[in-house]
Amino acid sequence: MTYWKKALSLLLALCLLASLFAACGGKDSDSSAGGESSTGSAAGNEGGAAEDANFNPTGYPIVNEPVTLTFLYVKGASLRDFKENGMFQEMEKTTNVVIDWQYAGDADWGEQKSLLLAGGDLPDVFFGDNSLNDMDILTNLDLFVPLEDYIDQYCPNIKAAYDAEPIMRKMVTQPDGHIYTLNSKLPLRPKACDIPFINQKWLDNLNLEMPTTVDEWYNVLKAFKEQDANGNGDPNDEVPLSGSGKGDMFDWIRYINPWGITDSLETNYLALEQETGEPIFIPADERYKEAVQFFEKLYAEGIMDQEYFTQDGSQSDAKLKNEEVSLVGTGIAWEVSSATNPHSDEYVPMLPLAGPRGDRYVRGNDGCIIYRRNNFTVTTACEHPEVAMRWADYYSSDDISVQSYWGPFGEALEKADDGTITFLDPPDGKTGDVWYWEITCRDYGPKYVSPETEAKIQLPEGSGDGAKLACDEDFKEFVAQPYPVVNYTPEQMDEISKLTVDIYKYVKECWANWIVNGGIDKDWDGYIAQLNQMGLERLMEIYQEALDAYNAG
């Protein structure tokens, strides 16, 4: 039964129950409707929730008699039911809190979410930052419970994390002073995001040196295109540069770092001027124009995949992972060995290329890669917010956070008596990265692992998280200062949402057309004028205001 069918059944049951209480009559029915384990909601209880005999403010279990909370989670198709997860099973035994997991699918969640927030039956908790974003929360504040008092009273683990790393509290404290959602810090994370890679075997086959500038890179890609770089006897099956630009420039924008502008990861098309600290709208910057012109040349010469703008990510990935022979010369990925399997022995990371002005940058943003917000949001439908918050605090403990990221002890991890944590082998045919996403929450949920515990985690070498951290030693010095993860007022967020609809659409239309058909130089002045007419100048004023408030805080 789907979440919404269950909610409808519950609503009908409550209506029948209310009728029964009314028939019995009297004040007794009102006082007993919540049951003996009812703890009340945050409404009307300043400084925290009204406690009752069933709720334990400290220690475990959290409640003496079981309390059920409904959590909504946006679930990938390969992720198993959390009821089968040993970590969640242990949590239920320890806390006496039963989680009724309700799942939504990735594909249709946007539409379902809009209907739910507009007046549907809310879950007690939205779990994971893939369920709600800043816009969802700030434009529906009446649906969510302020959490700061619960944190102060019932959440020692979360308070300790905020004290140790003040950026965590800063990220979730809204301009009105309230905290509506919990964030997380992911363990053992790199500073650099996606990094360039290149086929070293192709370089060796053609006696080419590793490129260090965009001009050298162009010459290498041209050789990949014109010669039999993969050595299979067919000089025409190589794709020097592939990817997917279907519907969005997310994949492509990772390539413009050498021109001195690097997107923030958090806010579309937004960067920070490295010298002045001012926000930049990337698609309105002259350096962006230069980058487009460079890729226009690659596309015109057949160096850039001719299907770049028509294929989706799975189609471009299929070319990279072609079984018989490697077909792709270069690309960008989070971790090279996982991205290039089954030919991972051919590919190596390529250090950031120097652009026309000598800039060498790579994307990164602690507020997106290491710290994540909107991971646990309690709704006003929740009758037991103090129970939900104590559960979240337990989830934020070291042992649970570690398991929620990599998998349960005894299945994915092993913990020794001295606290050392090692990794068990994944099932045959699976990499660790793939497997962890199948058996646990991975990035989602309000986790925090202390530095002391992180020091006892022994990551596997050669692939996955271990390989990424090792590679990060060479790349982290090139991470550009990003536009940070700031907080907006509801009014600012509403204005941003209205302004960006037309602006983003226009930017994407022009970008793809210019790379395929050219013409950016003659169109540029009119393009900038059109963006300003759509409200770009006002949009940048808002970004500056939010940045000023963030820096002042």
ROVEXLO-107125 format. One record per residue (C-alpha): z, x, y; residue number from 1; chain. Coordinates in steps of 0.25 Angstrom, whole numbers. Layout:
N
KEZA    pz    px    py kolvex lumba
KEZA     Z     X     Y    NUM     A
...
This chain:
553
KEZA    pz    px    py kolvex lumba
KEZA     0     0     0      1     A
KEZA    -4     6    14      2     A
KEZA     7     8    25      3     A
KEZA     2    -4    33      4     A
KEZA     2   -13    21      5     A
KEZA    16    -9    18      6     A
KEZA    20   -11    32      7     A
KEZA    14   -25    32      8     A
KEZA    22   -28    19      9     A
KEZA    35   -23    26     10     A
KEZA    33   -31    38     11     A
KEZA    31   -44    30     12     A
KEZA    44   -40    22     13     A
KEZA    52   -38    35     14     A
KEZA    47   -51    40     15     A
KEZA    52   -58    28     16     A
KEZA    65   -51    28     17     A
KEZA    67   -55    43     18     A
KEZA    64   -69    39     19     A
KEZA    75   -68    28     20     A
KEZA    85   -62    38     21     A
KEZA    82   -73    48     22     A
KEZA    84   -84    37     23     A
KEZA    98   -78    34     24     A
KEZA   101   -78    49     25     A
KEZA   111   -72    57     26     A
KEZA   114   -58    63     27     A
KEZA   117   -52    49     28     A
KEZA   102   -52    46     29     A
KEZA    99   -44    59     30     A
KEZA   110   -34    56     31     A
KEZA   106   -31    42     32     A
KEZA    90   -31    44     33     A
KEZA    90   -16    45     34     A
KEZA    98   -14    32     35     A
KEZA   110    -5    30     36     A
KEZA   102     8    31     37     A
KEZA    95     4    45     38     A
KEZA    98    15    55     39     A
KEZA    91     8    67     40     A
KEZA    80    14    76     41     A
KEZA    80    23    88     42     A
KEZA    78    11    97     43     A
KEZA    90     8   105     44     A
KEZA    98    20    99     45     A
KEZA    98    31   109     46     A
KEZA   102    45   104     47     A
KEZA    97    41    90     48     A
KEZA    98    31    79     49     A
KEZA   109    22    75     50     A
KEZA   115    27    62     51     A
KEZA   120    19    50     52     A
KEZA   128    22    38     53     A
KEZA   115    25    30     54     A
KEZA   110    36    39     55     A
KEZA   115    50    39     56     A
KEZA   114    58    52     57     A
KEZA   115    71    45     58     A
KEZA   114    76    30     59     A
KEZA   106    70    19     60     A
KEZA   103    60    15     61     A
KEZA    98    54    28     62     A
KEZA   101    40    24     63     A
KEZA   111    36    13     64     A
KEZA   102    24     8     65     A
KEZA    87    27     8     66     A
KEZA    79    24    20     67     A
KEZA    64    22    20     68     A
KEZA    55    27    31     69     A
KEZA    40    25    32     70     A
KEZA    32    37    36     71     A
KEZA    17    37    39     72     A
KEZA     9    49    36     73     A
KEZA    -6    52    37     74     A
KEZA    -9    58    24     75     A
KEZA   -21    66    19     76     A
KEZA   -28    61     7     77     A
KEZA   -23    73    -2     78     A
KEZA    -8    73     2     79     A
KEZA     0    67    -9     80     A
KEZA    11    56    -7     81     A
KEZA    23    61    -1     82     A
KEZA    31    54   -11     83     A
KEZA    27    64   -21     84     A
KEZA    31    76   -12     85     A
KEZA    44    83   -17     86     A
KEZA    48    86    -3     87     A
KEZA    48    72     2     88     A
KEZA    55    67   -11     89     A
KEZA    66    77    -8     90     A
KEZA    67    72     6     91     A
KEZA    69    58     1     92     A
KEZA    80    62    -8     93     A
KEZA    87    70     2     94     A
KEZA    86    60    14     95     A
KEZA    86    47     7     96     A
KEZA    74    43    16     97     A
KEZA    62    37     9     98     A
KEZA    49    40    16     99     A
KEZA    39    29    14    100     A
KEZA    26    37    16    101     A
KEZA    14    29    22    102     A
KEZA     1    36    22    103     A
KEZA   -11    35    32    104     A
KEZA   -24    42    29    105     A
KEZA   -30    52    39    106     A
KEZA   -43    45    40    107     A
KEZA   -39    32    46    108     A
KEZA   -25    36    52    109     A
KEZA   -30    35    66    110     A
KEZA   -34    21    66    111     A
KEZA   -22    17    57    112     A
KEZA   -12    24    67    113     A
KEZA   -18    17    79    114     A
KEZA   -15     4    72    115     A
KEZA    -1     8    68    116     A
KEZA     3    12    81    117     A
KEZA    -3     0    88    118     A
KEZA     6    -9    81    119     A
KEZA     7    -6    66    120     A
KEZA    19    -5    57    121     A
KEZA    24     9    60    122     A
KEZA    30    19    50    123     A
KEZA    44    24    52    124     A
KEZA    38    38    54    125     A
KEZA    24    44    57    126     A
KEZA    24    57    49    127     A
KEZA    15    69    52    128     A
KEZA     8    73    65    129     A
KEZA    -5    68    58    130     A
KEZA     0    53    60    131     A
KEZA     3    53    75    132     A
KEZA    -1    61    86    133     A
KEZA     4    63   101    134     A
KEZA    -5    51   106    135     A
KEZA     0    42    95    136     A
KEZA    15    44    99    137     A
KEZA    14    45   114    138     A
KEZA     6    33   115    139     A
KEZA    15    25   106    140     A
KEZA    29    30   110    141     A
KEZA    35    16   107    142     A
KEZA    32    18    93    143     A
KEZA    40    30    91    144     A
KEZA    55    34    90    145     A
KEZA    60    45   100    146     A
KEZA    66    56    90    147     A
KEZA    74    66    99    148     A
KEZA    87    59    97    149     A
KEZA    85    58    82    150     A
KEZA    81    73    82    151     A
KEZA    94    77    90    152     A
KEZA   103    68    81    153     A
KEZA    97    69    67    154     A
KEZA    87    81    66    155     A
KEZA    94    95    65    156     A
KEZA    81   101    59    157     A
KEZA    72    96    69    158     A
KEZA    82   100    81    159     A
KEZA    83   114    75    160     A
KEZA    68   115    75    161     A
KEZA    67   110    89    162     A
KEZA    78   120    93    163     A
KEZA    71   132    86    164     A
KEZA    57   128    91    165     A
KEZA    58   120   104    166     A
KEZA    43   118   105    167     A
KEZA    45   108    94    168     A
KEZA    54    99   102    169     A
KEZA    44   101   114    170     A
KEZA    32    97   106    171     A
KEZA    38    83   103    172     A
KEZA    46    80   116    173     A
KEZA    38    70   124    174     A
KEZA    38    70   139    175     A
KEZA    47    58   138    176     A
KEZA    57    67   131    177     A
KEZA    56    60   118    178     A
KEZA    52    65   104    179     A
KEZA    44    55    97    180     A
KEZA    39    64    85    181     A
KEZA    43    76    77    182     A
KEZA    35    89    76    183     A
KEZA    35   100    66    184     A
KEZA    33   115    65    185     A
KEZA    25   119    53    186     A
KEZA    30   131    45    187     A
KEZA    23   145    45    188     A
KEZA    11   141    54    189     A
KEZA     1   151    61    190     A
KEZA    -2   152    76    191     A
KEZA   -17   151    74    192     A
KEZA   -24   139    70    193     A
KEZA   -38   139    65    194     A
KEZA   -44   153    63    195     A
KEZA   -59   158    62    196     A
KEZA   -64   163    49    197     A
KEZA   -76   170    44    198     A
KEZA   -83   173    31    199     A
KEZA   -80   188    29    200     A
KEZA   -89   189    17    201     A
KEZA  -101   184    26    202     A
KEZA   -98   195    36    203     A
KEZA   -98   205    25    204     A
KEZA  -111   200    19    205     A
KEZA  -118   202    32    206     A
KEZA  -110   215    36    207     A
KEZA  -104   208    49    208     A
KEZA   -92   211    56    209     A
KEZA   -81   201    59    210     A
KEZA   -84   195    72    211     A
KEZA   -74   196    84    212     A
KEZA   -81   189    95    213     A
KEZA   -89   176    96    214     A
KEZA  -102   184    98    215     A
KEZA   -99   192    85    216     A
KEZA   -96   179    78    217     A
KEZA  -109   173    82    218     A
KEZA  -117   185    77    219     A
KEZA  -109   184    63    220     A
KEZA  -112   169    62    221     A
KEZA  -126   171    65    222     A
KEZA  -127   181    54    223     A
KEZA  -120   172    45    224     A
KEZA  -131   161    48    225     A
KEZA  -143   170    47    226     A
KEZA  -139   179    35    227     A
KEZA  -135   176    20    228     A
KEZA  -120   178    24    229     A
KEZA  -114   172    12    230     A
KEZA  -123   180     3    231     A
KEZA  -129   168    -6    232     A
KEZA  -143   171    -3    233     A
KEZA  -145   159     6    234     A
KEZA  -145   163    21    235     A
KEZA  -145   149    26    236     A
KEZA  -132   143    20    237     A
KEZA  -122   150    29    238     A
KEZA  -115   142    39    239     A
KEZA  -109   152    49    240     A
KEZA  -100   142    56    241     A
KEZA   -96   128    51    242     A
KEZA   -86   117    54    243     A
KEZA   -85   103    58    244     A
KEZA   -87    97    72    245     A
KEZA   -90    83    68    246     A
KEZA   -83    74    78    247     A
KEZA   -74    85    84    248     A
KEZA   -74    99    89    249     A
KEZA   -61   103    83    250     A
KEZA   -67   112    73    251     A
KEZA   -76   119    83    252     A
KEZA   -66   120    94    253     A
KEZA   -59   131    85    254     A
KEZA   -70   140    88    255     A
KEZA   -69   141   103    256     A
KEZA   -57   150   103    257     A
KEZA   -65   163   107    258     A
KEZA   -69   156   120    259     A
KEZA   -55   156   125    260     A
KEZA   -51   141   123    261     A
KEZA   -43   137   111    262     A
KEZA   -39   122   108    263     A
KEZA   -25   118   107    264     A
KEZA   -26   111    93    265     A
KEZA   -17   100    99    266     A
KEZA   -25    94   110    267     A
KEZA   -40    92   109    268     A
KEZA   -49   102   117    269     A
KEZA   -37   108   124    270     A
KEZA   -34   123   126    271     A
KEZA   -25   131   135    272     A
KEZA   -30   141   145    273     A
KEZA   -24   154   139    274     A
KEZA   -23   161   153    275     A
KEZA   -18   149   162    276     A
KEZA   -12   140   151    277     A
KEZA   -20   128   156    278     A
KEZA   -26   117   147    279     A
KEZA   -40   118   144    280     A
KEZA   -49   107   139    281     A
KEZA   -58   115   130    282     A
KEZA   -71   107   131    283     A
KEZA   -71   108   146    284     A
KEZA   -70   123   147    285     A
KEZA   -81   133   149    286     A
KEZA   -77   141   137    287     A
KEZA   -79   129   128    288     A
KEZA   -93   128   134    289     A
KEZA   -95   143   130    290     A
KEZA   -90   140   116    291     A
KEZA   -99   128   114    292     A
KEZA  -111   136   118    293     A
KEZA  -108   147   108    294     A
KEZA  -107   136    97    295     A
KEZA  -120   130   102    296     A
KEZA  -127   143    99    297     A
KEZA  -120   143    85    298     A
KEZA  -125   129    82    299     A
KEZA  -139   132    87    300     A
KEZA  -141   144    79    301     A
KEZA  -136   137    66    302     A
KEZA  -124   146    65    303     A
KEZA  -114   134    67    304     A
KEZA  -115   124    56    305     A
KEZA  -126   114    60    306     A
KEZA  -117   103    53    307     A
KEZA  -105   107    62    308     A
KEZA  -105    94    70    309     A
KEZA  -109    84    58    310     A
KEZA  -100    89    47    311     A
KEZA   -85    86    45    312     A
KEZA   -74    96    41    313     A
KEZA   -76    93    26    314     A
KEZA   -91    97    27    315     A
KEZA   -89   109    35    316     A
KEZA   -77   113    26    317     A
KEZA   -87   111    14    318     A
KEZA   -96   122    19    319     A
KEZA   -85   132    21    320     A
KEZA   -80   129     7    321     A
KEZA   -93   129     0    322     A
KEZA   -90   133   -15    323     A
KEZA  -103   142   -18    324     A
KEZA  -104   151    -6    325     A
KEZA   -97   152     8    326     A
KEZA  -106   145    18    327     A
KEZA   -98   146    31    328     A
KEZA   -96   159    39    329     A
KEZA   -85   156    49    330     A
KEZA   -75   145    53    331     A
KEZA   -61   142    58    332     A
KEZA   -50   137    49    333     A
KEZA   -35   136    48    334     A
KEZA   -34   146    36    335     A
KEZA   -46   153    31    336     A
KEZA   -44   154    16    337     A
KEZA   -41   140    15    338     A
KEZA   -53   135    23    339     A
KEZA   -63   144    17    340     A
KEZA   -60   142     2    341     A
KEZA   -67   144    -8    342     A
KEZA   -73   156     0    343     A
KEZA   -60   161     7    344     A
KEZA   -62   175     2    345     A
KEZA   -74   176    11    346     A
KEZA   -67   171    24    347     A
KEZA   -58   178    34    348     A
KEZA   -51   175    47    349     A
KEZA   -59   179    59    350     A
KEZA   -50   183    71    351     A
KEZA   -53   175    84    352     A
KEZA   -66   179    90    353     A
KEZA   -67   184   105    354     A
KEZA   -75   175   114    355     A
KEZA   -83   177   126    356     A
KEZA   -71   181   134    357     A
KEZA   -64   188   123    358     A
KEZA   -54   177   120    359     A
KEZA   -49   177   105    360     A
KEZA   -41   164   102    361     A
KEZA   -37   156    90    362     A
KEZA   -32   142    90    363     A
KEZA   -17   139    89    364     A
KEZA    -6   130    94    365     A
KEZA     8   130    89    366     A
KEZA    10   116    93    367     A
KEZA    -1   112    83    368     A
KEZA     0   123    72    369     A
KEZA    15   125    71    370     A
KEZA    21   113    78    371     A
KEZA    17    99    75    372     A
KEZA    22    86    82    373     A
KEZA    21    71    78    374     A
KEZA    26    74    64    375     A
KEZA    36    63    63    376     A
KEZA    36    51    72    377     A
KEZA    46    40    70    378     A
KEZA    42    26    74    379     A
KEZA    50    15    80    380     A
KEZA    48     7    67    381     A
KEZA    57    17    60    382     A
KEZA    71    11    58    383     A
KEZA    77    24    54    384     A
KEZA    73    34    64    385     A
KEZA    85    43    62    386     A
KEZA    82    43    47    387     A
KEZA    68    47    49    388     A
KEZA    72    58    59    389     A
KEZA    82    64    49    390     A
KEZA    71    64    38    391     A
KEZA    62    71    48    392     A
KEZA    73    81    51    393     A
KEZA    74    84    36    394     A
KEZA    59    85    35    395     A
KEZA    61    96    46    396     A
KEZA    70   105    37    397     A
KEZA    64   118    32    398     A
KEZA    63   114    18    399     A
KEZA    56   101    20    400     A
KEZA    47   106    31    401     A
KEZA    42   118    22    402     A
KEZA    39   108    10    403     A
KEZA    33    98    20    404     A
KEZA    23   109    24    405     A
KEZA    20   116    11    406     A
KEZA    25   107     0    407     A
KEZA    37   104    -8    408     A
KEZA    46   114   -15    409     A
KEZA    43   115   -29    410     A
KEZA    29   111   -27    411     A
KEZA    23   119   -16    412     A
KEZA    35   128   -12    413     A
KEZA    46   135   -18    414     A
KEZA    59   138   -11    415     A
KEZA    68   150   -16    416     A
KEZA    83   150   -15    417     A
KEZA    82   160    -4    418     A
KEZA    73   150     4    419     A
KEZA    60   157     2    420     A
KEZA    49   147     1    421     A
KEZA    36   151    -8    422     A
KEZA    24   143   -11    423     A
KEZA    20   138   -25    424     A
KEZA     5   138   -29    425     A
KEZA    -3   126   -25    426     A
KEZA   -10   118   -37    427     A
KEZA   -23   125   -42    428     A
KEZA   -35   123   -33    429     A
KEZA   -27   120   -21    430     A
KEZA   -23   129    -9    431     A
KEZA    -9   128    -3    432     A
KEZA   -14   123    10    433     A
KEZA   -21   111     3    434     A
KEZA   -10   108    -7    435     A
KEZA     1   108     4    436     A
KEZA    -7    97    11    437     A
KEZA    -7    89    -1    438     A
KEZA     8    89    -5    439     A
KEZA    15    89     8    440     A
KEZA    15    85    23    441     A
KEZA    11    99    27    442     A
KEZA     9    99    43    443     A
KEZA    16    85    44    444     A
KEZA    30    81    47    445     A
KEZA    41    87    56    446     A
KEZA    44   100    49    447     A
KEZA    50   113    53    448     A
KEZA    53   126    45    449     A
KEZA    63   135    51    450     A
KEZA    58   150    53    451     A
KEZA    69   154    43    452     A
KEZA    62   146    32    453     A
KEZA    48   149    37    454     A
KEZA    52   164    34    455     A
KEZA    55   160    19    456     A
KEZA    41   154    17    457     A
KEZA    32   163     9    458     A
KEZA    18   158    12    459     A
KEZA     7   161     1    460     A
KEZA    -3   171     6    461     A
KEZA   -18   171     6    462     A
KEZA   -20   156    10    463     A
KEZA   -15   144    17    464     A
KEZA    -3   146    26    465     A
KEZA     0   160    22    466     A
KEZA   -14   164    25    467     A
KEZA   -14   157    38    468     A
KEZA    -1   164    43    469     A
KEZA    -7   177    39    470     A
KEZA   -20   175    46    471     A
KEZA   -12   170    58    472     A
KEZA    -6   184    60    473     A
KEZA   -20   188    65    474     A
KEZA   -24   175    73    475     A
KEZA   -11   171    80    476     A
KEZA   -13   181    91    477     A
KEZA   -26   174    95    478     A
KEZA   -19   160    96    479     A
KEZA   -22   154   110    480     A
KEZA   -11   147   118    481     A
KEZA   -14   132   116    482     A
KEZA   -12   120   124    483     A
KEZA     2   116   118    484     A
KEZA     6   104   111    485     A
KEZA    11    96   124    486     A
KEZA    17    82   125    487     A
KEZA    10    71   133    488     A
KEZA    16    59   140    489     A
KEZA    11    46   134    490     A
KEZA     3    44   147    491     A
KEZA    -3    58   146    492     A
KEZA    -7    55   131    493     A
KEZA   -13    42   134    494     A
KEZA   -22    48   145    495     A
KEZA   -26    60   136    496     A
KEZA   -30    50   125    497     A
KEZA   -39    42   135    498     A
KEZA   -45    54   142    499     A
KEZA   -48    62   129    500     A
KEZA   -56    51   122    501     A
KEZA   -69    53   130    502     A
KEZA   -67    67   133    503     A
KEZA   -65    72   119    504     A
KEZA   -77    63   115    505     A
KEZA   -86    69   126    506     A
KEZA   -82    83   122    507     A
KEZA   -85    82   108    508     A
KEZA   -99    76   110    509     A
KEZA  -103    87   120    510     A
KEZA   -97    98   111    511     A
KEZA  -105    95    99    512     A
KEZA  -118    92   107    513     A
KEZA  -117   105   114    514     A
KEZA  -116   113   102    515     A
KEZA  -127   106    94    516     A
KEZA  -136   104   106    517     A
KEZA  -132   113   117    518     A
KEZA  -131   110   132    519     A
KEZA  -117   113   135    520     A
KEZA  -120   122   147    521     A
KEZA  -129   111   154    522     A
KEZA  -119   100   151    523     A
KEZA  -106   107   154    524     A
KEZA  -104   102   169    525     A
KEZA  -107    88   166    526     A
KEZA   -98    88   153    527     A
KEZA   -86    93   161    528     A
KEZA   -89    83   172    529     A
KEZA   -89    72   161    530     A
KEZA   -76    77   155    531     A
KEZA   -69    77   169    532     A
KEZA   -74    63   171    533     A
KEZA   -68    59   157    534     A
KEZA   -54    64   162    535     A
KEZA   -54    78   158    536     A
KEZA   -47    83   170    537     A
KEZA   -36    73   169    538     A
KEZA   -35    76   154    539     A
KEZA   -32    91   158    540     A
KEZA   -22    87   168    541     A
KEZA   -14    80   157    542     A
KEZA   -15    92   148    543     A
KEZA   -10   101   159    544     A
KEZA     2    91   163    545     A
KEZA     6    91   148    546     A
KEZA     5   106   147    547     A
KEZA    13   107   160    548     A
KEZA    24    98   154    549     A
KEZA    24   106   141    550     A
KEZA    26   119   148    551     A
KEZA    37   114   157    552     A
KEZA    45   109   145    553     A
